[in-house]
Amino acid sequence: MKKQYFLHIFLFLFTFLSLTYREYLFIGILSLDWNLLASVFWIEWPYSVSLLLVLLAHEMGHYVMARIHRVEASLPYFIPFPLGPIGTMGAVIQIRERIPNKRALFDIGIGGPIASLILSMILWIIGISLSELVPLNQQSNLESVTFFGESAFTYLSNQFYFGGFDSSQMDVNIHPFARAAWVGLLITAINLLPFGQLDGGHIIYSIFGESYRKWIYWLYIAFLFLALVNFTWLIWGFIIFYFIKIEHPYIPDHKDGIGNIRKFLGLGILLSLLIIFVPKPIMIGSQLNQPSLLEYIWNQIQFF
């Protein structure tokens, strides 16, 4: 038991470090540059702490629902990734026994995304109020700058708060709170994809039952067309097909079904995917003006 708790604590602390320092973690440690480590810490701790809270809320949403339905589940395992602009690959809990029915499956599946969606939106609003609008031509070495893509929610909220601006000329220099919220919304959106063992897969299967197997592959094919916008989604298509799977494994019905309230709530959280989904998640400056494959095809059609 002590070894199990030690692993949870170790991964939590390592994820805090990887979120705070990301690519600077190994550079700072290997160079013993304590001034660098200290300066990065004071700038980045709001990001790491707030994103850890979002991840914790998401996984505890699953965990609490599992306990309510008397399904054994582990505490969260955080996944550090001290490379790239995010610093983590999220967190997971392990369901250690078979889920008894679709009502329990629904509650366990929806508990996580509801918690992370609400907390991320609150963090985004706070973070945007602490952010500033800057001209793009004042950014140094624009081609190597990392840009976070826009969802309908982030775009509209930015435009509303800053009074409307031309995103080709101006950019929002977001506060670490807002950056954590952006990652939280991205993780929530990916989890809400309606396939296999993802949260969205649990929810859509619980609502529609076995009949959904007749059309879920068509939905998957439609999802693959997102690769025309950004290649990232082709990679996710591969991960879903081979690891997460497209169809959900069989779970028996509850004797009373899941009820209309759960159905409306489930459809609502699935539809929220439309406003928080980011077609082009992360780009560098040199990619900003490059047309997507979809834009290229459309331009060729117009040419002919």
N, C-alpha and C positions, 0 to 999 in steps of 0.2 A: 504493500500500500504506500509506504514512504517513497519507494522508487518511482511509483506512478505519479505521485504529487510532485516529486522532484523534476520529472520530465515536463510536466505542465508549466511549472515555475520557470525552468530553464528556457523553454521555448518562448514563454511570455517575455522574459528579460532580454533574450537574444533578439526577438522581434522588435522590442523597444529600441535597442541599439541600431538594428538595421533600418528601421524607419527614421530614426534621428539622423544617422550618418550616411546611410545608403552607400554609394561608391567611395565615400570618404572614410568609411569604417576601417578598412584594411590599410589604406594609405596613411591614416593618422596613427594607427597602432604600429605599423612597421617602421614608420619614420620617427615614432615617439614625439610627434609634434603636438604637445599638450595645448599650446595656444590655439592651434587649428581645431582640435577637438572641443575645447571650451567655447570658442566663438561659434562653431557650428551648433553645439548643444543649445546655446541661448537663443539662437535664431529658430531652430527646428523643433524644440520640445513641444510647442503648441500643436504642431502637425502630428508628431508621433503619439502624444497623449490622446488627442481627440480621435485619431483614427483607431487607436487601440480600443477606445470606448465604443466606437461604432462596431468594430469587429466583435467585441465582447457582447454588446447588446444583441447583435445578430445571432451569435451562437447560443447565448443564454435564452433567447426567444425559443429556439429549438429545444434546448435542454429542459426548460420549465414545462413546455407542452408535453415533452416525453414523460416527465415525471408525473404530470397530472394524469396521463393515460397509463401510468404504471409500466412504461416501457423503459428498460434499463439503457442508460446512455452515459457516455464518458463526459468529463469536463472538456472544455475547448482545448484543442491543440493549435497553437499559433504557428504560422509557417514563415520564418524569416527569409528574406531574399535581398541581401545587401548589394544589389546591382540594379542599375537603371533608376528611373525617376520616382518609383513608388516605394520600394523597400520591403515589400511583403507579397506573398501569394495568398493572403487571407488567413482563414482559420477554419477548422472543422471540428465537429463532434462525431463520435462513433456510436451508432445505434447498435446495441449489443444483443438484441433479440428481435424476433419477427414482430412487425407492427400488426396489431390484431385485426384492424378493419380500416376502411377508407375514411371514416370520420376522424380517427386518430391520426391517420396519414395526413389528412388535410390540416389539422391543427398543428402538428409538428412541422409540416412544410411551410405554413404561412407565418408561424411565429417569428422566424428569423427575419424575413424580408420586411415585415411590418415594422419591427423594431429598428432595423438599420435605415429604412426609408424615412421614417419620421425623424430620427436623430440626425441623419445626414442633411435633410432639408433645413432643420433648425440651425445646424452648424453652418450651412451654406449662407443662410440669411445673415447670421452674425458675422461670418467671414467676409462677405461682400461689403457689409457696412464698414469694415476695417481695411478694405482694399482701395486701390487708386487706379485711375485711368491714365495711361501714359501713351504718348505717340510712338508708333512702331519705329519711326526713323531715329528715335533716340536709343533704341536698343543696340548694344554693341555686339558685333559679330552675329547678326541676325540668323545666318544660315545654320549656326550650331545651337541656337536657342531651342529649348524644348517647349512645345505648345500643347496644351491640353484641349482636346476637341470639345465641341459644344453639343449638349442635348437641347431639346426644346425648352426644358425647364431652366437650365443655366443661361441660355441665350436670352430668353424673354425676361428673366429676372435681372440680368445684367443691363439690358436695354431699358427696363423700367427704372432701376435704381439710378443709373447714370444719365438718364434723360434722353437716351437714343444716341448712338454713335456709329460711325462707319468702321466696321471691324477690319477692313483692309487698311485703314490708316491708324487706328487706335487699338490698344489692347488693355485688358484689365490685369494689372499686376496684383494677383490675388494673395490674400493673407493666408498663412499656413492653416488656419481654421477652414477656409474655403477650399484649399487644396485637399485637406483630409476629407471634407464633405464630398468633393468631386470623386475621389477614389471610392468612398463609401457608396455613392450612387452608382458608380461603374460596377462595383462588386455586386451590389443589389440587382442591377440590371442583368448581369451575366447569370446570376442565380435564378432569375425569373424566366430565363429562356425555357420554353415549355417542353423540355425533352428529358427522358430517362430519370435519373436520380437527382437532377437539379431541383431546387425548390419549386420552380415553375412546373416541372414535370410531375411532382407530387400533387400540386394544386389542380392542374388541368385533368389529370387522371382521376382524381377524387371527384371532380365535378361531372365529367362526361362518362366515366366508367369504361367498360370494355369496348364500347362502340367507337371510342376515339382511335382505336387501332386501325380503323378504316381510312382515316385521313391524316394521321400524324406524320406519315412519310411525305405527303404533299406539303405539309407545313415545313418540314425539314428542307425540302427542295427549295421552297420559297426563301428560307433563311440563307441558303447557300448563295443566292443572288446578291446578298450583301457583300460578297467578295468582290463584286464589280465596283463597290465604293471604297472598300479597304481590304487589303489582303489578309489582315488579322482574322477576319471572320471565316476565311477558308481554313485557317489553322484550327479555329474553334470547331468548325464543322468536322474536321478530322478527329479532334479530341472527343466530340460528342458521339460520332459514329462508332469509334473503336473502344472507347473507355466508359463514357457516361451512358451510352446507348440512347437510341431514339425512343424506344418503347419502355414503359414502366413495367417492372415485374408484377405479376398478379398479386393483388391484395383483396381479400373478401369484402363484400359490402357489410355495412353496419345494418342491423335489423330495422332501424328507423331511417336509413339513408343519412345524408349529411345535412339536410334541411335547407330551406330557401335562404336563410340569413347567411350561411356559409357560402352558398353558391354566389350570392350577390357580392359578398366580401371578396371571394376568390376571383371573380371576374373583374372586380374593381382593381385589385392589386396587379392582375395580369395586364389590364389596360394601362396602368401607370407606367408600364414598360415603354409605351409609346412616347411618353414625355421625358423619361430619364435615360433612354437609350442613346448612346453616343456613336454615330456612324463611323467617325474617324477618331478613335480614342486618343492616341498620342502621336504627334508629328514633330519633326525638327523643322527649323525655318526654311530650309531648302526645299521642303516638300509642300509648303503652303500654296504655292502657285502652280503646282503640277496637277494637271487634270487627272481625275480618277479614270479607271477603265470604262466606267459607265459614261462619264462625260466624253471620253474619247470616242466611244461607239456612237453616242448621240451626235457629236460633231461630224463624224463621217457620214451618218445618215442624212444630216442636213446638207452636207456638201453635195451629195448625189441628188 
